[in-house]
Amino acid sequence: MPSALDGVIVADFSRVLAGPLATATLGDLGATVIKVESPSGDDTRHWGPPFVDGESSYFLSVNRNKRSVVLDLRSPSDRALARTLAARADVLVENFRPGVAARLGLGYEELRADNPRLVYASITGFGREGAGRELAGYDFLIQAVSGLMSITGDAEAQPTKVGVAIIDVLTGLNLLSGVLAALYQRTLSGLGQRVDVSLMGAALAGLVNQASAWLSAGVEPGRDGNRHPSIAPYETLQARNGLLVLAVGNDAQFGRLAEALGRPDLARDPRFVVNSARVAHREELRHELEAVLTQRPADEWIDRLVAAGLACGQVNTVAEAFEYAAAVNLVATATIKRADGTPVEQVASPLALSGTPVSYRLAPPRLGEHDAEIRRWLEDPNAAGANVFEREMKP
C-alpha cells in the first residue's frame, strides 16, 4: 500500500531525542530520511548501557527508517554536500545551537534561496531569540526550570523528574505537527516555511491544566504524588496485597464504584456526592475506600471494578506493560531485520492510518552505513528529484 509521505525527502541534521523522534515518525509515514552524522556519530550512539550487539538501545529507539551518512561539517567539501542535500530535500530538521547552522552555511535564509519549497524545522532549548538563545537545552534541565519537577513526586519529598525524557518527546511531537502542517500548506502555496519549537515552550504547553490553574486562577500547583489535583478518587489505593490504580472521572462513575464496593451509601454521603466535594474531602474518601479494598487482593478488585466499567489496574513494570498490551491485543512491538538478517526489536508506532499505514522498512542504521550510495547521489548533478533518489536508494 502507498505511504502517506511517499516521495518526501527529509534531511535529518538532528541528534539525541526530540529531532530524531520526529524524523523517525516521518520515516514511519513513508518519507525517505537521510540522517547526517558527524564522524563521531549521534551522541546517543554512546549512551549506555544497555547495548545490543555493540549498539546503544537508546539510539535504536528513535532512528529506524533512516539512512546514515557521515559528513564532517568542518570540511568545505562535506559542507557543500550538506548544502546539496538541503537543496534536494523537502524537509530539513536541525537542533544546532542558535547561530551554528548559519555559520555552517546551513541557515534558513541561505537554504530558502536555494530551495524555496524547503520546510526548515528547528529545535532549540529556549528559542532562537532573546537571553535564552545561548543556554544549553537538556531535558532534565527543562523539566526543572519549566516547573514540571515542582509538581512531580510526593509533597513531602524533593521535586522529581519524570522517568523518561518527556520534554524531548513532547518537543519532537510538536515539531512533527508543525512539519506536517507546513507540508500541507506547501501544497497550496508552493512554498516552504520555517518551523520553530523550543523545549521550554513545549514544556510549558505540556503543563496544560496545571499551567491553566496558575494563569487563569492564580493557583500555584504543587506535588500531589499519585493524586490528581482536581479529580477524586484518581490515585493509587491500598488493597490487601498491594496497590491498585483507580481513576474515577465523574459522579456517575463514582456511583458505580460505590455499588461495586458494596458501599452504595458513599455515593449519597454529602462529602462525596459530587467531585468537588470528594476533592475537598479526599483524605476521608481514601480512608473509606481503603477500609473496603484491604479486605481483598488487588487482582480481585481490579476484575470486579473493570467489570463495572471503571478505569482500574495495577502498576506495571515496563516488562509487564508489554505483556498487558499483548493481552488486550494491542500491537505494541515491531521487528525490523537488517540486511544480514539480524532482528531489531522496536516499539510499534501508535499511528494507525487505514489508507496509508505506517511501515518499518529500515533498521536503525550503523554509523555511515549508507555513505557510498548517498554520496554518489549527492555528487550526481542530475539526481535532483525524489524519483531519481528513490530509484538509486530504494531498499
Stockholm file with secondary structure:
# STOCKHOLM 1.0

chainA/1-395         MPSALDGVIVADFSRVLAGPLATATLGDLGATVIKVESPSGDDTRHWGPPFVDGESSYFLSVNRNKRSVVLDLRSPSDRALARTLAARADVLVENFRPGVAARLGLGYEELRADNPRLVYASITGFGREGAGRELAGYDFLIQAVSGLMSITGDAEAQPTKVGVAIIDVLTGLNLLSGVLAALYQRTLSGLGQRVDVSLMGAALAGLVNQASAWLSAGVEPGRDGNRHPSIAPYETLQARNGLLVLAVGNDAQFGRLAEALGRPDLARDPRFVVNSARVAHREELRHELEAVLTQRPADEWIDRLVAAGLACGQVNTVAEAFEYAAAVNLVATATIKRADGTPVEQVASPLALSGTPVSYRLAPPRLGEHDAEIRRWLEDPNAAGANVFEREMKP
#=GR chainA/1-395 SS CCCTTTTCEEEECCCSSHHHHHHHHHHHTTCEEEEEECTTCCGGGGCCSCEETTEEHHHHHTCCSEEEEECCTTSHHHHHHHHHHHHHCSEEEECCCTTHHHHTTCCHHHHHHHCTTCEEEEEESSCSSSGGGGSCCCHHHHHHHTSTGGGSSCTTSCCCCCSSCHHHHHHHHHHHHHHHHHHHHHHHHSCCCEEEEEHHHHHHHHTHHHHHHHHHHCCCCCCCTTSCSSCSSEEEEECSSSEEEEECCSHHHHHHHHHHTTCGGGGGSTTTSSHHHHHHTHHHHHHHHHHHHTTSCHHHHHHHHHHTTCEEECCCCHHHHHHHHHHTTCCCEEEEECTTSCEEEEECCSCCCSSSCCCCCSCCCCTTTTHHHHHHHHHCTTCCSHHHHHHHHCC
#=GC SS_cons         CCCTTTTCEEEECCCSSHHHHHHHHHHHTTCEEEEEECTTCCGGGGCCSCEETTEEHHHHHTCCSEEEEECCTTSHHHHHHHHHHHHHCSEEEECCCTTHHHHTTCCHHHHHHHCTTCEEEEEESSCSSSGGGGSCCCHHHHHHHTSTGGGSSCTTSCCCCCSSCHHHHHHHHHHHHHHHHHHHHHHHHSCCCEEEEEHHHHHHHHTHHHHHHHHHHCCCCCCCTTSCSSCSSEEEEECSSSEEEEECCSHHHHHHHHHHTTCGGGGGSTTTSSHHHHHHTHHHHHHHHHHHHTTSCHHHHHHHHHHTTCEEECCCCHHHHHHHHHHTTCCCEEEEECTTSCEEEEECCSCCCSSSCCCCCSCCCCTTTTHHHHHHHHHCTTCCSHHHHHHHHCC
//
